[in-house]
Amino acid sequence: CLPDFLLLLFFLLVAGVDAFAHRLLQSGSELDYPPFALVTPTGEAEGFSVELLKAVVQSVDMDVNFHTGPWQRIKQELIDGKIDVLPFVSDTKERAQYFDFTIPYVKMHGTIFVRKGDKRIRGEKDLKDKEVVVMQGDVSHEYALRRNLSNHLVLTKDFVEAFRLLASGRHDAVIAQ
């Protein structure tokens, strides 16, 4: 859909690191958004975006503590001020009213996924009366709502669940990056 950004990095580097010296930042991390955010079998956050945030924080002599949870919950925790930063957030006009964004480090585009051989869906206009699976609170969910793509959105906790539902023959499409 839209470029993804490391939240708060630019602010920390430009706005004056001294004010934050030796501060412990609190961060959330998604449960299953490979390769950017993953959870180890012991419950630790890892993945490209997690490691990037750790490196940035370390470079300014700070520390970061991660807890993991479903995307919808950790996104709300940032909005509510319960955590300081998230390592991976798509920049949209709607989200800009709650979040400050940094310079981009990856650009992703959304796609409509259907089962092999399904020729009924060739673009957004074909989704209106179809059951479309999106990850709850994800930029794909926000996009589907904003564009009124389907009268039948099916919300999942992550994209693994979304693709399993599609592969099992349930529902018609998945929108994801």
C-alpha positions as YAML, in Angstrom:
chain: A
units: angstrom
residues:
- id: 1
  name: CYS
  ca: [0.00, 0.00, 0.00]
- id: 2
  name: LEU
  ca: [2.10, 2.91, 1.23]
- id: 3
  name: PRO
  ca: [5.74, 3.26, 2.29]
- id: 4
  name: ASP
  ca: [6.54, 1.92, 5.73]
- id: 5
  name: PHE
  ca: [8.55, 3.98, 8.20]
- id: 6
  name: LEU
  ca: [10.54, 3.60, 11.35]
- id: 7
  name: LEU
  ca: [8.56, 5.70, 13.79]
- id: 8
  name: LEU
  ca: [10.39, 8.27, 15.90]
- id: 9
  name: LEU
  ca: [13.92, 7.61, 14.56]
- id: 10
  name: PHE
  ca: [14.24, 10.96, 12.83]
- id: 11
  name: PHE
  ca: [12.83, 12.77, 15.85]
- id: 12
  name: LEU
  ca: [15.36, 11.16, 18.16]
- id: 13
  name: LEU
  ca: [18.28, 11.99, 15.91]
- id: 14
  name: VAL
  ca: [17.28, 15.57, 15.03]
- id: 15
  name: ALA
  ca: [15.27, 16.87, 17.98]
- id: 16
  name: GLY
  ca: [18.07, 16.56, 20.49]
- id: 17
  name: VAL
  ca: [19.29, 13.28, 21.78]
- id: 18
  name: ASP
  ca: [20.48, 14.87, 25.05]
- id: 19
  name: ALA
  ca: [16.90, 15.20, 26.25]
- id: 20
  name: PHE
  ca: [16.50, 11.45, 25.89]
- id: 21
  name: ALA
  ca: [19.95, 10.34, 27.10]
- id: 22
  name: HIS
  ca: [19.88, 6.98, 28.89]
- id: 23
  name: ARG
  ca: [16.10, 6.80, 28.60]
- id: 24
  name: LEU
  ca: [14.43, 3.42, 28.24]
- id: 25
  name: LEU
  ca: [11.93, 3.51, 25.39]
- id: 26
  name: GLN
  ca: [8.92, 1.21, 25.45]
- id: 27
  name: SER
  ca: [8.01, -0.40, 22.14]
- id: 28
  name: GLY
  ca: [5.46, -2.88, 20.92]
- id: 29
  name: SER
  ca: [6.08, -5.35, 18.14]
- id: 30
  name: GLU
  ca: [3.67, -7.37, 16.04]
- id: 31
  name: LEU
  ca: [3.26, -11.08, 16.52]
- id: 32
  name: ASP
  ca: [3.72, -12.23, 12.95]
- id: 33
  name: TYR
  ca: [4.71, -9.84, 10.15]
- id: 34
  name: PRO
  ca: [7.76, -11.50, 8.61]
- id: 35
  name: PRO
  ca: [10.46, -10.52, 7.92]
- id: 36
  name: PHE
  ca: [9.89, -7.20, 9.72]
- id: 37
  name: ALA
  ca: [8.41, -8.39, 13.04]
- id: 38
  name: LEU
  ca: [8.45, -11.91, 14.47]
- id: 39
  name: VAL
  ca: [8.28, -13.53, 17.89]
- id: 40
  name: THR
  ca: [10.78, -16.17, 18.95]
- id: 41
  name: PRO
  ca: [9.60, -19.37, 20.67]
- id: 42
  name: THR
  ca: [10.64, -17.73, 23.97]
- id: 43
  name: GLY
  ca: [8.41, -14.70, 23.29]
- id: 44
  name: GLU
  ca: [11.12, -12.22, 22.29]
- id: 45
  name: ALA
  ca: [10.54, -9.68, 19.51]
- id: 46
  name: GLU
  ca: [12.82, -9.98, 16.50]
- id: 47
  name: GLY
  ca: [12.85, -9.24, 12.79]
- id: 48
  name: PHE
  ca: [14.35, -6.63, 10.49]
- id: 49
  name: SER
  ca: [12.43, -3.64, 11.88]
- id: 50
  name: VAL
  ca: [12.99, -4.68, 15.49]
- id: 51
  name: GLU
  ca: [16.73, -5.05, 14.91]
- id: 52
  name: LEU
  ca: [16.87, -1.71, 13.09]
- id: 53
  name: LEU
  ca: [15.14, 0.07, 15.97]
- id: 54
  name: LYS
  ca: [17.50, -1.57, 18.48]
- id: 55
  name: ALA
  ca: [20.53, -0.38, 16.48]
- id: 56
  name: VAL
  ca: [19.23, 3.19, 16.19]
- id: 57
  name: VAL
  ca: [18.39, 3.40, 19.87]
- id: 58
  name: GLN
  ca: [21.80, 1.98, 20.82]
- id: 59
  name: SER
  ca: [23.55, 4.50, 18.55]
- id: 60
  name: VAL
  ca: [22.08, 7.36, 20.61]
- id: 61
  name: ASP
  ca: [22.95, 5.71, 23.94]
- id: 62
  name: MET
  ca: [19.40, 4.69, 24.77]
- id: 63
  name: ASP
  ca: [17.69, 1.39, 25.43]
- id: 64
  name: VAL
  ca: [14.42, -0.09, 24.20]
- id: 65
  name: ASN
  ca: [12.16, -2.67, 25.77]
- id: 66
  name: PHE
  ca: [9.79, -4.64, 23.52]
- id: 67
  name: HIS
  ca: [6.57, -6.41, 24.29]
- id: 68
  name: THR
  ca: [4.65, -8.27, 21.63]
- id: 69
  name: GLY
  ca: [0.99, -8.32, 20.79]
- id: 70
  name: PRO
  ca: [-1.57, -8.19, 18.01]
- id: 71
  name: TRP
  ca: [-1.13, -5.24, 15.68]
- id: 72
  name: GLN
  ca: [-4.46, -3.62, 16.57]
- id: 73
  name: ARG
  ca: [-3.54, -3.59, 20.29]
- id: 74
  name: ILE
  ca: [0.01, -2.26, 19.98]
- id: 75
  name: LYS
  ca: [-1.10, 0.40, 17.50]
- id: 76
  name: GLN
  ca: [-3.72, 1.55, 20.03]
- id: 77
  name: GLU
  ca: [-1.10, 1.53, 22.81]
- id: 78
  name: LEU
  ca: [0.97, 4.03, 20.82]
- id: 79
  name: ILE
  ca: [-2.08, 6.22, 20.19]
- id: 80
  name: ASP
  ca: [-2.88, 6.11, 23.92]
- id: 81
  name: GLY
  ca: [0.71, 6.97, 24.91]
- id: 82
  name: LYS
  ca: [1.27, 3.65, 26.70]
- id: 83
  name: ILE
  ca: [4.35, 3.00, 24.55]
- id: 84
  name: ASP
  ca: [6.84, 5.38, 22.94]
- id: 85
  name: VAL
  ca: [7.55, 3.89, 19.55]
- id: 86
  name: LEU
  ca: [6.71, 1.17, 17.04]
- id: 87
  name: PRO
  ca: [9.36, -0.24, 14.71]
- id: 88
  name: PHE
  ca: [7.17, -0.57, 11.61]
- id: 89
  name: VAL
  ca: [4.18, 1.61, 10.70]
- id: 90
  name: SER
  ca: [2.76, 2.60, 7.32]
- id: 91
  name: ASP
  ca: [2.40, 6.34, 6.83]
- id: 92
  name: THR
  ca: [-1.13, 7.41, 5.89]
- id: 93
  name: LYS
  ca: [-3.05, 10.67, 6.24]
- id: 94
  name: GLU
  ca: [-5.32, 9.03, 8.81]
- id: 95
  name: ARG
  ca: [-2.41, 7.82, 10.92]
- id: 96
  name: ALA
  ca: [-0.58, 11.17, 10.69]
- id: 97
  name: GLN
  ca: [-3.14, 12.67, 13.06]
- id: 98
  name: TYR
  ca: [-1.82, 10.30, 15.78]
- id: 99
  name: PHE
  ca: [1.78, 9.50, 14.82]
- id: 100
  name: ASP
  ca: [4.97, 11.26, 13.79]
- id: 101
  name: PHE
  ca: [6.81, 9.49, 10.99]
- id: 102
  name: THR
  ca: [10.44, 9.28, 10.01]
- id: 103
  name: ILE
  ca: [12.19, 8.93, 6.71]
- id: 104
  name: PRO
  ca: [11.21, 5.75, 4.82]
- id: 105
  name: TYR
  ca: [13.40, 2.70, 4.82]
- id: 106
  name: VAL
  ca: [11.18, 0.38, 2.77]
- id: 107
  name: LYS
  ca: [8.42, 0.85, 0.24]
- id: 108
  name: MET
  ca: [5.66, -1.71, -0.10]
- id: 109
  name: HIS
  ca: [2.61, -1.95, -2.34]
- id: 110
  name: GLY
  ca: [-0.72, -3.61, -1.71]
- id: 111
  name: THR
  ca: [-1.98, -6.51, -3.74]
- id: 112
  name: ILE
  ca: [-5.19, -8.47, -4.08]
- id: 113
  name: PHE
  ca: [-4.54, -12.19, -3.61]
- id: 114
  name: VAL
  ca: [-6.98, -14.86, -4.83]
- id: 115
  name: ARG
  ca: [-6.80, -18.65, -5.11]
- id: 116
  name: LYS
  ca: [-5.02, -20.03, -8.15]
- id: 117
  name: GLY
  ca: [-7.40, -20.29, -11.09]
- id: 118
  name: ASP
  ca: [-9.99, -17.85, -9.69]
- id: 119
  name: LYS
  ca: [-10.69, -15.44, -12.57]
- id: 120
  name: ARG
  ca: [-13.61, -13.58, -10.95]
- id: 121
  name: ILE
  ca: [-11.41, -10.92, -9.36]
- id: 122
  name: ARG
  ca: [-9.07, -8.91, -11.54]
- id: 123
  name: GLY
  ca: [-9.06, -5.60, -9.68]
- id: 124
  name: GLU
  ca: [-10.59, -3.52, -6.91]
- id: 125
  name: LYS
  ca: [-13.93, -3.05, -8.67]
- id: 126
  name: ASP
  ca: [-14.50, -6.82, -8.59]
- id: 127
  name: LEU
  ca: [-14.36, -6.93, -4.76]
- id: 128
  name: LYS
  ca: [-17.63, -5.13, -3.94]
- id: 129
  name: ASP
  ca: [-19.81, -8.19, -3.22]
- id: 130
  name: LYS
  ca: [-16.94, -10.55, -2.34]
- id: 131
  name: GLU
  ca: [-15.69, -11.69, 1.06]
- id: 132
  name: VAL
  ca: [-12.35, -9.92, 1.43]
- id: 133
  name: VAL
  ca: [-9.95, -10.84, 4.22]
- id: 134
  name: VAL
  ca: [-7.73, -8.15, 5.77]
- id: 135
  name: MET
  ca: [-5.64, -7.96, 8.92]
- id: 136
  name: GLN
  ca: [-7.53, -5.94, 11.50]
- id: 137
  name: GLY
  ca: [-6.11, -2.44, 11.91]
- id: 138
  name: ASP
  ca: [-3.54, -2.94, 9.15]
- id: 139
  name: VAL
  ca: [-3.11, -0.37, 6.39]
- id: 140
  name: SER
  ca: [-4.92, -2.82, 4.06]
- id: 141
  name: HIS
  ca: [-7.95, -2.76, 6.39]
- id: 142
  name: GLU
  ca: [-7.90, 1.04, 6.53]
- id: 143
  name: TYR
  ca: [-7.53, 1.19, 2.74]
- id: 144
  name: ALA
  ca: [-10.46, -1.19, 2.15]
- id: 145
  name: LEU
  ca: [-12.66, 0.91, 4.45]
- id: 146
  name: ARG
  ca: [-11.57, 4.23, 2.93]
- id: 147
  name: ARG
  ca: [-12.22, 2.99, -0.61]
- id: 148
  name: ASN
  ca: [-15.36, 1.02, 0.37]
- id: 149
  name: LEU
  ca: [-13.96, -1.97, -1.53]
- id: 150
  name: SER
  ca: [-16.26, -4.64, -0.14]
- id: 151
  name: ASN
  ca: [-19.50, -5.00, 1.74]
- id: 152
  name: HIS
  ca: [-18.04, -8.15, 3.37]
- id: 153
  name: LEU
  ca: [-14.70, -7.55, 5.08]
- id: 154
  name: VAL
  ca: [-13.38, -10.44, 7.16]
- id: 155
  name: LEU
  ca: [-10.91, -9.33, 9.86]
- id: 156
  name: THR
  ca: [-8.02, -11.49, 11.07]
- id: 157
  name: LYS
  ca: [-5.33, -11.06, 13.71]
- id: 158
  name: ASP
  ca: [-2.51, -11.50, 11.18]
- id: 159
  name: PHE
  ca: [-1.82, -12.30, 7.53]
- id: 160
  name: VAL
  ca: [-0.97, -15.94, 8.26]
- id: 161
  name: GLU
  ca: [-4.57, -16.46, 9.36]
- id: 162
  name: ALA
  ca: [-5.84, -14.47, 6.36]
- id: 163
  name: PHE
  ca: [-3.98, -16.62, 3.84]
- id: 164
  name: ARG
  ca: [-4.93, -19.85, 5.59]
- id: 165
  name: LEU
  ca: [-8.60, -18.87, 5.34]
- id: 166
  name: LEU
  ca: [-8.22, -18.08, 1.64]
- id: 167
  name: ALA
  ca: [-6.29, -21.30, 0.92]
- id: 168
  name: SER
  ca: [-8.93, -23.37, 2.73]
- id: 169
  name: GLY
  ca: [-11.54, -22.21, 0.22]
- id: 170
  name: ARG
  ca: [-13.22, -19.79, 2.58]
- id: 171
  name: HIS
  ca: [-13.69, -16.20, 1.41]
- id: 172
  name: ASP
  ca: [-12.75, -14.75, -1.96]
- id: 173
  name: ALA
  ca: [-9.63, -12.60, -1.62]
- id: 174
  name: VAL
  ca: [-6.96, -11.19, 0.71]
- id: 175
  name: ILE
  ca: [-5.61, -7.65, 0.51]
- id: 176
  name: ALA
  ca: [-2.03, -7.44, 1.80]
- id: 177
  name: GLN
  ca: [1.36, -5.93, 1.09]
...
